[in-house]
């Protein structure tokens, strides 16, 4: 799914928003996507939901929604700010 999305986005958005995400499973018709921080969920839902649905439909996969899980990981001391303007989250 992410490879198909990378074809329709500019490289900056791929690097900022898709690179830190990954598929972690699927519950029936609901794929589960791990994101590094909550703001990624908001951005993916607002900006990419249609693209994600279309990418899966082209693969013959029907979805009823996308479930997001904020990945729990230790933060690096040199964590970078979230790519979303004004977001207080750190990635790393």
C-alpha positions in Angstrom: 0.0 0.0 0.0 2.7 2.5 1.0 4.6 1.8 -2.3 1.5 2.8 -4.3 1.1 5.9 -2.2 4.7 6.9 -2.7 4.0 7.2 -6.4 1.3 9.9 -6.0 3.1 12.0 -3.3 6.0 14.4 -3.4 9.2 13.0 -2.0 9.1 15.3 1.1 5.7 13.9 2.1 6.9 10.4 1.5 10.0 11.0 3.8 8.1 12.9 6.4 4.8 10.9 6.7 5.2 7.4 5.1 8.7 6.4 5.9 8.1 6.3 9.7 4.8 4.2 9.3 4.3 0.5 8.7 1.6 -2.0 8.3 1.3 -4.1 11.4 -1.6 -6.3 10.6 -5.2 -6.5 9.5 -8.5 -7.2 11.3 -10.9 -8.3 8.6 -11.4 -5.3 6.3 -9.5 -2.9 8.6 -5.7 -2.7 8.1 -3.6 -1.7 11.1 -1.0 1.0 10.6 1.7 1.8 13.2 2.6 5.5 13.4 5.3 7.2 15.5 3.2 9.9 17.1 -0.5 10.8 17.2 -0.2 13.7 14.8 0.7 11.2 12.1 -2.7 9.6 12.6 -4.4 12.9 12.1 -2.4 13.8 8.9 -2.9 10.3 7.4 -6.6 10.4 8.1 -7.1 13.9 6.7 -4.7 14.0 3.8 -4.2 10.4 2.7 -7.3 8.4 3.5 -8.7 8.6 -0.1 -5.3 7.7 -1.6 -4.9 4.8 0.9 -8.4 3.4 0.0 -7.7 3.7 -3.7 -4.3 2.0 -3.4 -5.9 -0.9 -1.6 -8.8 -1.1 -4.1 -6.3 -1.3 -7.0 -4.9 -4.4 -5.2 -8.4 -5.8 -4.9 -8.5 -5.2 -1.2 -11.8 -3.8 0.3 -11.4 -1.9 3.5 -14.0 -0.3 5.8 -11.5 1.8 7.7 -7.9 2.1 8.8 -6.8 1.5 12.3 -3.9 3.4 13.6 -1.6 2.4 16.5 0.9 4.8 18.0 4.1 2.8 18.2 5.7 2.8 21.6 9.4 3.3 21.3 12.2 4.9 23.2 12.9 8.4 22.0 16.4 9.4 21.0 18.0 12.3 22.7 18.3 14.1 19.4 14.6 13.5 18.3 13.5 15.7 15.6 10.2 17.7 15.6 7.1 16.3 14.0 6.9 17.4 10.3 3.4 18.8 10.9 3.7 22.6 11.4 3.1 23.5 15.0 2.9 20.0 16.3 4.7 19.5 19.7 5.5 15.8 19.1 9.0 14.6 18.6 10.0 11.7 16.4 12.9 9.6 17.3 
